[in-house]
Amino acid sequence: MIAISYRREDSTPVAGRLHDRLQADFGKGNVFMDFDSIPYGVDFREQIKQTLERARVVIAVIGPTWFGGRGRGNRRIDDPTDFVRLEIATALQRGIPVIPVLIDDTPMPQVENLPADLKGLAFRNALILDTGVDFHHHADRLIAGIRELVKDSPTQDQRGKAEEGKVRSITRAGEIPPKKERGSLAEPEESKKLTYLGASVLVGVFIAVAGWYFVTRSGHPKNPPAISLAVATPVPALAETAAPTATVNPTATAISTPVSLAAVPPVSPPMPTLAVSPATPPENMISDDEVKAFINAHYQATQRKDLDYLLSQYDEVVDYRTDGRRDRGFIRNGYLNYFNRWPTASFSVGEIRMVRSPIQNAVTAYFEIRYFVRDIASNRSRQGRADETWTISKIFGALKIVSEKETVHGESPARYPSRRH
């Protein structure tokens, strides 16, 4: 698990943004940041320790007011019960890697300005996290560093077992060995023995069944008596002709004389004539006209700021621009920021070229848009063009955007970063 330590009044927005980015890469259950959501009546010191027992890495988000006050006399970081101090001090004490993340131009805390139990933080290699256009670039570097740490660092259970191994003496002859824990390295050998035993039992059962089958089959006559074919003659009925009596096995009892079918030609039943109807396209096949109407409707809705319609065009999770896999909540916030920045916007969509996927209900659309955006209040405007690449799928009969990529050209790419966090 990755734990994020931050001070609410110092860095909540960027910590939340980093939390979302880490969740997108490592999964929701593997990133934690709400240390202060502790139930009433619970010792928060123990709660923090228990939470950090599951952590492989701690991210210390440090902004300009991380110390929690001005001057050495009234800083929150000097309080032994301060949440931020407890989180980082506990991680340092337990040997959990701590990565200081410095927001924008925030300097690294100096060792002389830190409490005694936090002085080790000053010697940790820090990473700068820009909250502007370089946010995702810096976040990628952090994610790569976390992957290296997680790959090499032991879990809390592994650390505990290592300490236990230092004090445990070697089992003497005649002593009862300690009980193996589930998941220990000794289990595979026992599992192999059980597997071999089970396989042997199955093979024995199979041989017994096969022997019984052949023994019972051997009691039946090899040449059973012939049966009259007159009873099994299919429709239409065939005229019977006299035939010499068939040779009968001496061991057979009274048998009817079979009818010879050699002189009767086979009669094929008439085959019905089937009318071949023209093939109809599958329900989820996407037509070119649908895609063109869908894209044009998207930019018309952007011009009139129809947020509900825009969100309905996206799948639940989308490969969104340079932000990776994002849900509709993330996309919604991006559009709200964009509408606030540019109250007036107009678009024109160029020729749309489509490449169909081997899957019938997916298509990739390539097209160019030209845009003009303006904020009358601040007398700002931008214009330019952008190359769009969308992957569109038809899900339960409705078109949905599953991937949206964009390359912006023109006066400024400011329009598009404004739609991101």
Phi, psi and omega in degrees: 000145176254123180255135179251121177255129181205161175258127188305310184285353182261317192209033181301312183300312183287329176294319177295321179294318178293321177303314179297319181294318180293322177298322180297330183265325186250351180099150185296323183283358185249007180229131184226137179218356185261068178295327187273004174270066185259134181301151178296142177085358181262139177293110186294335178294316179292324179297318178295319179297316180296322179294318182288343176298335180267357186274139172263331181216144173242127176262117178263102181278118187240115177251189185294336180245032182298327180293339177080036178151169181254136178085157184286345186277333187230031179276138179291331181295339179278351178279121181300340180262008178296132183303311184299317180296316180298318182298310185286320180297319178297317179297317179296318181296324183272001178077021178277132179301133179241123179253111175287128178247111185267121183281121178053245186261016181294128179283158177290133178301135180278151185300325182287345180262004183252148173299164186301319184280358177247001185298331178297338179296327183295342183256009177272137179293124186258163178232136178273134179240109179280134179272002180260225187292339181266010184304308185292327177296314179291323178296324177298320178295319178297316181297318178298319178294321179296318180299321178295318180293316182295326180295325187258335187278142179282158174282173179297321179297319179294322177296319180295319179293324179296318178294321179296324181293335181290329186256350182279129178278159180290135182297127179279163178296134179093345178279153177279121181294152179297150180295134180285140175276154177300132178092002180288165184288345181281344184294320184304325182295317179294322179298321179297318180298316179297322180296315179298319180297315179298320180296321179296319179298315180299317179298319179297317178298318181298317181296319180297315180296318181296319179296318178299320183297313182291326179294315180293324179293330184291341180281350182271148178295141181288326180243087182295154182300148179290147181247140181298131180279353182296329182285325186266009182294125183285164174283140006282157183292145182251146179290131181277141176236153181291145181214152178298152181293135182287151178289131185250140175299134183302331183278348183279155179263199187303127184228138177287152181286122181289156180267133178282131180253006185294326185275353184258118179291147179294140180250120180273133177292149180295137180268130179290145178275123182260131176278123181271117180268151180298141181295138177258143182292149177301157184299326185263010177290138185259130177266158179299319181297323178298315183296315181297316179296321181297315182291316179297322178295329179298313183283332173294320178293326177295319180297322181266006176061041179272084187295319181299317180294318180300314181294328179293343180278349183260148173289173182301318177230133187233141169283094198256108174052235179259009186268358182081203183281119185229151179267180184292331178298317178296315181295322179300313180298324178297317179293321179298317177298321181294316179296325178291324182284322183233089181297331181243130180211145175220149185221151169229134184258129180277196181296137182255120178253132185241140174236122185275143179279157172303335175280133188295332187259030178219144180211145175253128183249133177244127179200167179245141173239151171244137186230153170220121181236150186207144171239104185296323184299320181259001179059041177249149176205156177217150174212156181168201180220163180215142175266125184249141173227110181244141168252122186242135179234149176261112184245116182054041175085359182240138178287139178221141174279123178252344176208136180221117180238151186209138173238120188261138174231151176136205185295317184200141175276018186297332182300319189276318173301333180293342178271001177248167176285000000 
